[in-house]
Amino acid sequence: MTFNPLDINKTYLVTGAAGFIGYYLSKKLLEKGCRVIGVDNINDYYDVNLKLTRLELLKPYDNFTFIKDDISDKEEVNYIFKEYEPQIVVNLAAQAGVRYSIENPDAYIQSNMIGFYNILEACRHYPVDHLVYASSSSVYGANKKVPFEESDFVDNPVSLYASTKKSNELMAHTYSHLYNIPATGLRFFTVYGPMGRPDMAYFRFTDKYFAGKPIKIFNNGDFENDLYRDFTYIDDIVIGIERLLSNKPKTDSAPHKVFNIGNNSPEKLMLFIKSLEKALSKSLGEQVEFKKEYEPIKPGDVPATYASTEQLQKAVGFKPETAIQDGLQKFADWYVKYYEKKDVKGQ
């Protein structure tokens, strides 16, 4: 295994730069001295203030340029590529969330399909050294074979969100084949950590606790057949992306490859909840126990996510391994400080 170190002399375009992963990746690149062009439409899918907070932390870097734009606007995307001439493109802008795709499918087609098509077209007309883009573990659907491997059959998605991500992989492969665009897709497995997405379970559970409300657990209260999730700490995600940026895929049919980035250590949902309770207890210095309500599994949810990380380790010598207890403690400490929660009532 050999991999090329990050090239700090190149210009990096990061879409979704005010998002969770986009912020942390941009910060890492900026700290290394890279020039970063950040693009984000700052939509209101979740608390805009959190996105603005992330952005404010990036603005002091002289080598950072922020553009408020939507990748679904083809003219704007082309202008950005022409004006800034990025050599490495990381497309993290997307409408996220499995359940929300049932409520608002239009947002997923607009951002995940049209937006990604615009990025591919721009990479075609303004050639880049490497396109790295976000896919998702959701593409595995209800696959029962675990751990999930990149070679698994993934033609039966169970949510529109998953369908758009699988479509992204197909589109990227086609453009890679036709126009020789080096492209790498990343199947993320439940990314969590400080300043994360408020729509994610660990964040919502914490919000509910401080609001004095019960958390809803969509497992039918069936502890024997509980849901499993492969939770991946944000720092591990960023290390994985960073190592892949300068390592263009080499395959026979097209310079396109897909990697899992997960923790390779799935946790039962109920054990995950207990770990979050313990983390908050330590952050607050008081015993925390969530009020719980059990409901049926939601449409689009899958029973388990479990990443095989052998391909990633083989390619760049890295395997995510932050323990869930450590990652949740960092989240809990951040949450209590950020929202100034001084007591269990949240007043």
C-alpha positions as CSV (number, residue, x, y, z in Angstrom):
1,M,0.0,0.0,0.0
2,T,1.3,3.4,-1.0
3,F,-0.6,6.7,-1.3
4,N,0.2,10.2,-2.4
5,P,0.3,12.9,0.3
6,L,-2.0,15.9,0.0
7,D,-0.9,18.4,-2.6
8,I,-1.1,21.8,-0.8
9,N,-0.4,23.7,-4.0
10,K,-3.7,22.8,-5.7
11,T,-7.0,24.6,-5.5
12,Y,-9.8,22.7,-3.8
13,L,-13.4,23.3,-4.5
14,V,-15.6,22.1,-1.6
15,T,-19.4,22.2,-2.2
16,G,-21.5,22.0,0.9
17,A,-18.7,23.9,2.8
18,A,-21.0,25.1,5.5
19,G,-22.3,21.6,6.1
20,F,-21.1,19.1,8.7
21,I,-18.5,17.2,6.7
22,G,-17.8,20.1,4.4
23,Y,-16.9,22.4,7.2
24,Y,-14.5,19.9,8.9
25,L,-12.8,19.0,5.6
26,S,-12.4,22.6,4.6
27,K,-10.9,23.4,7.9
28,K,-8.4,20.6,7.6
29,L,-7.4,21.7,4.1
30,L,-7.0,25.3,5.2
31,E,-4.9,24.4,8.2
32,K,-2.6,22.5,5.8
33,G,-2.2,25.7,3.6
34,C,-4.4,24.7,0.7
35,R,-6.5,27.2,-1.2
36,V,-10.2,26.3,-0.7
37,I,-13.2,27.6,-2.6
38,G,-16.3,26.9,-0.5
39,V,-19.8,26.8,-2.0
40,D,-23.0,26.4,-0.1
41,N,-26.6,27.7,-0.5
42,I,-27.2,27.8,3.3
43,N,-30.6,26.3,2.9
44,D,-32.9,26.0,5.9
45,Y,-33.3,22.2,6.0
46,Y,-31.9,22.5,9.5
47,D,-30.8,25.4,11.8
48,V,-29.2,28.0,9.6
49,N,-27.4,29.4,12.6
50,L,-25.3,26.3,12.9
51,K,-24.2,26.5,9.3
52,L,-23.3,30.2,9.8
53,T,-21.3,29.3,12.9
54,R,-19.3,26.8,10.9
55,L,-18.8,29.4,8.2
56,E,-17.6,32.0,10.6
57,L,-14.9,29.6,11.8
58,L,-13.6,29.3,8.3
59,K,-13.7,32.9,7.3
60,P,-10.5,34.0,9.2
61,Y,-8.4,31.9,6.8
62,D,-6.8,34.0,4.1
63,N,-6.8,31.1,1.7
64,F,-10.6,30.6,2.0
65,T,-13.1,32.0,-0.5
66,F,-16.8,31.5,0.2
67,I,-19.5,31.7,-2.5
68,K,-23.1,31.5,-1.6
69,D,-24.6,29.6,-4.5
70,D,-26.7,26.5,-5.3
71,I,-25.1,23.8,-7.4
72,S,-28.5,23.3,-9.1
73,D,-27.8,26.6,-10.9
74,K,-25.7,25.4,-13.9
75,E,-24.6,28.9,-15.0
76,E,-23.2,29.7,-11.5
77,V,-21.4,26.3,-11.3
78,N,-19.8,26.9,-14.7
79,Y,-18.8,30.4,-13.6
80,I,-17.1,29.1,-10.4
81,F,-15.1,26.5,-12.4
82,K,-14.1,29.0,-15.0
83,E,-13.2,31.7,-12.5
84,Y,-11.3,29.7,-9.9
85,E,-10.0,26.7,-11.9
86,P,-10.2,24.1,-9.1
87,Q,-8.0,21.1,-9.6
88,I,-9.6,19.0,-6.9
89,V,-13.4,19.0,-6.5
90,V,-15.1,17.6,-3.4
91,N,-18.9,17.5,-3.9
92,L,-20.6,17.3,-0.5
93,A,-23.5,19.5,-1.3
94,A,-26.7,17.4,-1.3
95,Q,-30.1,17.2,0.3
96,A,-29.5,14.7,3.1
97,G,-31.9,12.5,5.2
98,V,-33.8,9.3,4.4
99,R,-37.1,10.2,6.0
100,Y,-37.2,13.8,4.7
101,S,-37.0,12.3,1.1
102,I,-40.5,11.0,1.6
103,E,-41.9,14.4,2.6
104,N,-40.0,16.5,0.1
105,P,-38.8,14.5,-2.9
106,D,-38.4,17.6,-5.1
107,A,-35.4,18.8,-3.0
108,Y,-33.6,15.6,-3.6
109,I,-34.0,15.6,-7.4
110,Q,-33.0,19.3,-7.5
111,S,-29.8,19.0,-5.4
112,N,-28.7,15.4,-5.6
113,M,-29.5,14.8,-9.3
114,I,-29.5,18.1,-11.2
115,G,-26.9,19.6,-8.9
116,F,-24.5,16.7,-9.3
117,Y,-25.1,16.6,-13.0
118,N,-24.0,20.2,-13.2
119,I,-20.8,19.4,-11.2
120,L,-20.1,16.5,-13.6
121,E,-20.6,18.8,-16.7
122,A,-18.3,21.4,-15.2
123,C,-15.6,18.8,-14.6
124,R,-16.0,17.8,-18.2
125,H,-15.7,21.2,-19.7
126,Y,-13.1,22.5,-17.1
127,P,-11.0,19.4,-16.6
128,V,-10.0,18.6,-13.0
129,D,-7.4,16.2,-11.5
130,H,-9.9,14.5,-9.3
131,L,-13.6,14.6,-8.4
132,V,-14.5,13.2,-5.0
133,Y,-18.2,13.0,-4.1
134,A,-20.5,11.9,-1.3
135,S,-22.5,8.8,-1.7
136,S,-24.1,7.0,1.2
137,S,-24.4,3.7,3.0
138,S,-28.1,4.0,2.2
139,V,-27.4,2.5,-1.3
140,Y,-27.1,-0.9,0.4
141,G,-30.8,-0.8,1.0
142,A,-32.1,-3.8,3.0
143,N,-29.1,-6.0,2.2
144,K,-28.9,-8.7,4.8
145,K,-25.3,-9.8,4.1
146,V,-22.9,-8.0,6.4
147,P,-20.5,-6.3,6.5
148,F,-21.5,-4.4,3.4
149,E,-18.8,-4.6,0.7
150,E,-18.4,-2.2,-2.3
151,S,-18.9,-5.1,-4.7
152,D,-22.4,-5.9,-3.2
153,F,-25.5,-5.7,-5.3
154,V,-27.1,-2.3,-4.6
155,D,-29.9,-2.1,-7.2
156,N,-32.8,-2.2,-4.6
157,P,-32.7,1.1,-2.7
158,V,-35.5,1.6,-0.2
159,S,-35.7,5.4,-0.1
160,L,-35.5,8.2,-2.7
161,Y,-32.4,9.5,-1.0
162,A,-30.7,6.2,-1.5
163,S,-31.9,6.2,-5.2
164,T,-30.3,9.6,-5.8
165,K,-27.0,8.4,-4.3
166,K,-26.9,5.2,-6.3
167,S,-27.7,7.4,-9.4
168,N,-24.8,9.6,-8.5
169,E,-22.4,6.6,-8.6
170,L,-23.8,5.6,-12.0
171,M,-23.5,9.1,-13.4
172,A,-20.0,9.5,-12.1
173,H,-18.9,6.2,-13.6
174,T,-20.4,7.2,-17.0
175,Y,-18.7,10.6,-17.0
176,S,-15.5,9.0,-15.9
177,H,-15.7,6.5,-18.7
178,L,-16.7,8.9,-21.4
179,Y,-14.5,11.9,-20.5
180,N,-11.7,10.3,-18.5
181,I,-12.6,12.2,-15.3
182,P,-10.9,10.6,-12.2
183,A,-13.7,10.2,-9.7
184,T,-14.1,8.6,-6.3
185,G,-17.4,8.0,-4.5
186,L,-17.6,7.8,-0.7
187,R,-20.3,5.7,1.0
188,F,-20.5,7.4,4.4
189,F,-21.8,5.4,7.3
190,T,-23.8,7.6,9.9
191,V,-21.4,10.4,10.5
192,Y,-21.5,12.1,13.9
193,G,-19.7,14.5,16.2
194,P,-19.6,18.1,17.4
195,M,-21.4,20.6,15.2
196,G,-23.2,17.7,13.5
197,R,-26.5,17.7,11.7
198,P,-29.4,18.4,14.1
199,D,-31.7,15.9,12.1
200,M,-29.5,13.0,13.1
201,A,-30.7,10.7,15.9
202,Y,-28.0,11.5,18.5
203,F,-28.6,15.2,18.1
204,R,-32.4,15.0,18.1
205,F,-32.3,12.8,21.2
206,T,-30.2,15.4,23.0
207,D,-32.5,18.2,21.9
208,K,-35.5,16.2,23.2
209,Y,-33.9,15.6,26.6
210,F,-33.3,19.3,27.2
211,A,-36.8,20.1,26.1
212,G,-38.1,17.6,28.7
213,K,-39.7,15.5,25.9
214,P,-39.5,11.7,25.3
215,I,-37.3,10.4,22.5
216,K,-39.0,8.2,19.9
217,I,-37.2,5.0,19.1
218,F,-38.2,3.3,15.9
219,N,-37.4,-0.3,16.7
220,N,-40.8,-1.5,18.0
221,G,-39.2,-1.9,21.4
222,D,-37.7,-5.1,20.1
223,F,-34.4,-5.3,21.9
224,E,-33.6,-8.8,20.6
225,N,-33.8,-7.7,17.0
226,D,-32.6,-4.1,17.5
227,L,-31.4,-1.9,14.8
228,Y,-27.6,-1.8,14.2
229,R,-25.8,1.3,13.0
230,D,-22.1,1.8,12.0
231,F,-21.4,5.2,13.5
232,T,-18.4,7.0,12.1
233,Y,-16.8,9.9,14.0
234,I,-16.2,13.1,11.9
235,D,-12.4,13.2,12.4
236,D,-12.2,9.7,10.9
237,I,-14.2,10.7,7.9
238,V,-12.0,13.7,7.2
239,I,-8.8,11.6,7.5
240,G,-10.3,9.2,5.0
241,I,-11.2,11.9,2.5
242,E,-7.9,13.7,2.9
243,R,-6.0,10.5,2.1
244,L,-8.1,9.8,-1.0
245,L,-7.9,13.3,-2.5
246,S,-4.5,12.9,-4.1
247,N,-5.0,9.2,-4.9
248,K,-6.8,9.0,-8.2
249,P,-8.5,5.7,-8.9
250,K,-7.0,3.3,-11.5
251,T,-9.4,0.8,-12.9
252,D,-9.7,-1.0,-16.3
253,S,-13.1,0.4,-17.4
254,A,-13.0,3.9,-16.1
255,P,-11.0,5.9,-13.5
256,H,-13.8,5.6,-11.0
257,K,-14.0,3.8,-7.7
258,V,-16.3,3.7,-4.7
259,F,-15.2,3.3,-1.1
260,N,-17.0,2.7,2.2
261,I,-16.0,5.0,5.0
262,G,-17.4,3.5,8.2
263,N,-16.3,2.3,11.6
264,N,-16.5,-1.4,10.8
265,S,-18.0,-1.8,14.3
266,P,-21.8,-1.5,14.3
267,E,-23.6,-0.7,17.6
268,K,-27.1,-1.7,18.7
269,L,-29.3,1.3,18.8
270,M,-30.2,0.8,22.5
271,L,-26.5,0.6,23.5
272,F,-25.8,3.7,21.5
273,I,-28.5,5.5,23.4
274,K,-27.1,4.3,26.8
275,S,-23.6,5.6,25.6
276,L,-25.2,9.0,24.8
277,E,-26.9,9.1,28.2
278,K,-23.5,8.4,29.9
279,A,-21.7,11.1,27.9
280,L,-24.3,13.7,28.7
281,S,-24.2,12.7,32.4
282,K,-20.5,13.3,32.4
283,S,-20.8,16.6,30.6
284,L,-23.4,17.9,33.0
285,G,-22.2,16.3,36.2
286,E,-25.7,14.9,36.7
287,Q,-27.4,11.6,35.9
288,V,-29.1,11.7,32.5
289,E,-31.8,9.2,31.4
290,F,-34.0,9.7,28.4
291,K,-37.8,9.3,28.5
292,K,-38.4,6.7,25.8
293,E,-41.3,5.9,23.4
294,Y,-41.1,2.9,21.1
295,E,-42.6,3.0,17.6
296,P,-42.5,0.9,14.4
297,I,-39.6,1.2,12.1
298,K,-40.0,4.1,9.7
299,P,-40.4,3.5,5.9
300,G,-37.0,3.8,4.2
301,D,-35.1,2.8,7.4
302,V,-32.8,-0.3,7.1
303,P,-32.3,-2.8,9.9
304,A,-28.5,-2.6,9.9
305,T,-25.6,-0.7,8.4
306,Y,-22.2,-2.3,8.7
307,A,-19.2,-1.2,6.6
308,S,-16.4,-3.4,5.3
309,T,-13.4,-1.0,5.2
310,E,-10.9,-3.4,3.6
311,Q,-10.8,-1.5,0.3
312,L,-10.2,1.9,2.0
313,Q,-7.4,0.4,4.1
314,K,-5.8,-1.3,1.1
315,A,-5.9,1.9,-0.9
316,V,-4.7,4.5,1.6
317,G,-3.8,2.6,4.8
318,F,-6.5,3.9,7.0
319,K,-9.4,2.4,8.9
320,P,-11.7,4.6,11.1
321,E,-11.6,3.4,14.7
322,T,-12.8,6.1,17.1
323,A,-14.8,4.4,19.8
324,I,-18.5,5.4,20.0
325,Q,-18.0,6.4,23.7
326,D,-15.2,8.8,22.9
327,G,-17.0,10.3,19.9
328,L,-20.2,10.8,21.8
329,Q,-18.3,12.4,24.7
330,K,-16.8,15.0,22.4
331,F,-20.3,15.7,21.0
332,A,-21.9,16.0,24.4
333,D,-19.2,18.3,25.7
334,W,-19.6,20.5,22.6
335,Y,-23.4,20.5,22.8
336,V,-23.5,21.5,26.5
337,K,-21.1,24.4,25.9
338,Y,-22.6,25.6,22.6
339,Y,-26.1,25.7,23.8
340,E,-25.1,26.7,27.4
341,K,-26.9,23.9,29.0
342,K,-26.1,24.2,32.7
343,D,-28.8,21.9,34.1
344,V,-30.9,19.0,33.1
345,K,-34.0,21.2,32.7
346,G,-32.3,23.1,29.9
347,Q,-33.5,26.4,31.2
